[in-house]
Amino acid sequence: MIRQAVIMAGGLGSRLKGRTDTMPKGFIELGGEAIVRSSIRKLISAGIEEIIIGTGHCSEWYEKLADEMHILTCVRNNEYADTGSMGTLLRCAENVTGDFLLLESDLIYDSVGLFALINEQRSNVILASGATASGDEVYLEADSDANLVRHSKNRNDLSGIYGELVGISKLTKKTLDAMVAHCNAHLGDEPRMEYETAMSAVSAAAEPGDKIGILKLDDYAWREIDDETHLAMAAEKVFPEIVCREASRAVRREVLLNPGPATTTDSVKYSQVCADICPREHEFGDVMEWISHELSLMAGKPDAVETVLFGGSGTAADEVMVSSCIPDGSKTLIIDNGAYGTRLSKIASVYKLDTEVWKSSGYLPLDVPALKEKIAGGGFTHLVMVYHETTTGLLNPVPELCRFAREHGVTTIVDAVSSFAAIDIDMDRDGIDFMASTSNKNIQGMAGIGFVFCRKEALEKTASYPMRNFYLNLWDQYQYFKKTHQTRFTPPVQSMYSLRQAIIETKVETIAGRYARYSACWDVLVKAVDELGLTMLVPREAQSKLITAIIEPDTPAYSFDTLHDFARAHAFTIYPGKLSDANTFRIANIGDIRPEEMKAFTVLMKEYFRGIGL
Ligand SMILES: *Cc1c(COP(=O)(O)O)cnc(C)c1O
């Protein structure tokens, strides 16, 4: 698995004077976006977890970018004016922990090149193209096994030309270390060494298994932007070509306005297309360990939370909690103010737990003082509740009630399936002991993985609890993974890769940023609802802003199915209501959707309702 990328961005860009006097080359824009931003976006989409940028000239531009995107780490080459790209790479080497991608900062390229490199069998391989006639080519000579022998800007120096260097490579840490050693050995005679020189030298001297291969994509669309001619050529020809090729691989867009599975990015969809692997391999265990570690960090402070993964939907995670976290002899209070609260109490009844159900309106806020009195005086050991009641969009006051419950020694179990990764949660701060969520809601991955977040001490206590079922047992699943680095049963392998990608993208957006985007979509929706004179079921102040239940107009002309089919024909999917005592339809605004798309949906919604005389 390739987790890191290094972008060498220390250079002065002196052949683009005027543009790069006070700005690094990577910030030159094409199509309204800095070329390095576009490169970073492609690396993130290709599943890179950390991007190390070797900076020098005008490094503050990159430092500012790193403040905005926590996936970036800047390493400054203070001697950038007197060293070459190898001097910059040398300083980044310490941060590299394994196989990585190495890129130049002044490239525009088709993202397919990253896919091809990542999927290459060889672990050291550089990308090459056919003839570009760019006027600044670095030619590559290869041996009979397509390994790099030497490179030159002068074709006459080489005994044959295999391809042109693109400036994107996949290398092992071992190769990087050898390049660094080569550079250090030649500091005196070649202080301005370029990284290709170190690569050629290392490849030539390497044992057969460590040589650097060349992957040649004949018709590859890319350009290095070193001077005004390159820039003009890129703007006129290469950039539009790249945009067109990438657009041809876009997946048909369907905007899901149902409350999960949510709309995913193309990169999340494509992340499932990867080499087959037996999930008992250590490498796959690493993927799952990373996933549960990163999820834990989203739910609480470092080391405070353990996240246990199960193959199954959100309800599986709910059933894990209810069946594994409440020992015999307990007394459990279950709050039911919607379909998901009802579901939790049904699960508890299947396991014949001693419960009392607190029934409350599906659209009015909970009576907090009365509930607190109940919790304090009812002799309860456990409290079970839903954070965001997806039935209606009602957001329950979990932090207030769970903190209170914990102060009274009550263990708290929360269904956060449709709130996690949108609402800011810290299990310690909010008094939550166990919490369930799933891969296909606000985290924006594919369906198939349920997860249970556990406060560490609370989890340890469950070790001695009775095993009421087999597949969904929390402690067994947890300790088996700890011991073996494997799940007990076959995990949904491809969904796991897409969850990994979804986590990377969530970290880039941040949970606060995600909620701000969701809220912006909600604002657009609510404006249209008001304009149409429709009524929302839940008072605004009590709404999650993640899903909205809208009361159906009282006219025989209205039909949910007609509205649904009309929206669906325009690639929007909406959802019927789920409440017995009110006729509603529901519009969720979670997933990879943008306010402009919600705007387009509201145009359709207005067209439909005006058509039936509203
Ligand atoms: C979606 C959801 C679930 C789980 O539903 P699945 O279909 O099992 O994924 C559970 N609780 C809430 C609050 C939900 O929104």
The ligand as an SDF file (V2000), in Angstrom:
LIG
                    3D

 15 15  0  0  0  0  0  0  0  0999 V2000
  -29.3230    4.3450    9.0060 C   0  0  0  0  0  0  0  0  0  0  0  0
  -29.5010    4.2070   10.4180 C   0  0  0  0  0  0  0  0  0  0  0  0
  -29.2880    2.9780   11.0770 C   0  0  0  0  0  0  0  0  0  0  0  0
  -28.8430    1.7340   10.4030 C   0  0  0  0  0  0  0  0  0  0  0  0
  -29.4990    1.3740    9.2700 O   0  0  0  0  0  0  0  0  0  0  0  0
  -28.8780    0.2100    8.3460 P   0  0  0  0  0  0  0  0  0  0  0  0
  -29.8780    0.1110    7.2760 O   0  0  0  0  0  0  0  0  0  0  0  0
  -28.7690   -0.9970    9.1560 O   0  0  0  0  0  0  0  0  0  0  0  0
  -27.5500    0.6980    7.9000 O   0  0  0  0  0  0  0  0  0  0  0  0
  -29.3990    2.9490   12.4440 C   0  0  0  0  0  0  0  0  0  0  0  0
  -29.7160    4.0530   13.1390 N   0  0  0  0  0  0  0  0  0  0  0  0
  -29.9110    5.2500   12.5550 C   0  0  0  0  0  0  0  0  0  0  0  0
  -30.2260    6.4310   13.4060 C   0  0  0  0  0  0  0  0  0  0  0  0
  -29.8180    5.3640   11.1720 C   0  0  0  0  0  0  0  0  0  0  0  0
  -30.0020    6.5540   10.5960 O   0  0  0  0  0  0  0  0  0  0  0  0
  1  2  1  0
  2  3  1  0
  2 14  2  0
  3  4  1  0
  3 10  2  0
  4  5  1  0
  5  6  1  0
  6  7  2  0
  6  8  1  0
  6  9  1  0
 10 11  1  0
 11 12  2  0
 12 13  1  0
 12 14  1  0
 14 15  1  0
M  END
$$$$
